[in-house]
């Protein structure tokens, strides 16, 4: 059930794992760890000084290069605490927007490129330290943008199990790592199709859109769904895709109705994106692309 993959992730919050937020963080990020220990995480220099830039780790490097980076980690709470540091990969969320993986998930992209000097620090109240780490770009990597994150958290203890069920609430703070590999860039959305999906006696229309380019990309568009006996669209709604990660697919859910007659329905989808420029590591116009539109028409069955 593609629609509710992210909903199942939300359930993990209650069961003990919190998925990272879905937007690039501000210059300083905090997270409340048990027992209410705020953790601070931000890019820095080797002496804990603030660095100019967007507030997250922005790197531009050629294939095979190794870049030295520094993260300032602090315990803003009132008690001494041990803080775990874990790099993670990222993907696109249910409506677009960047979703950071859990620390336990396998790392194959940016998360795997990060090599931390320390994976755990112990800090007293209102104390901070600098953690150095390197980012190694693979030799065989295509031009484009890649994104992951560095996460920091105070491990939460598991609560006593009751009737075989234990609840563990784990919060994390993250700071994005955006890597730009120089070379030709292009922006593109590919509409893979439209399918109906039933969940809790409610019918949804799923629009499957893939970021088939090599840059982070937002999009806007529309969906039309026509019943076979009507020329007027049963569904006419706007689609708004937040930032998507290259080479990932968004399964965009649109609520339809509780009961829909069994029939063959016609659909049309259009997604557009704007041209523009981006910057990384203080270099202007490093990423360029042009505006475009992707369209798809077809049919699906409601059984």
Buried (B, 14 or more C-beta within 10 A) or exposed (E): EBBBEBEEBEEBEEEBBBBBBBEBBEEBBBBBBBEEBBBBBBBBEEEBEEBEBBBBBBBBBEBEBEBEBBBBBBBBBEEEBEBBBBBBBBBBBBBBBBBBBBBEEEBEBBBBBBEBEEEEBEBEEEBBBBBBBEBBBEEEBEBBBBBBBBBBBBBBEEEEEEEEEEEBBBBBBBBBBBBBBBEEBBBBBBBBEBBBBBEEEEBBBBBBBBBBBBBBBBBEBBBBBBBEEEEEBBBEBEBEBBBBBBBBBBBBBBEBEEEBEEEEBBBBBBBBBEEBEBBBBEEEEBBBBEEBEBEBEEEBEBE
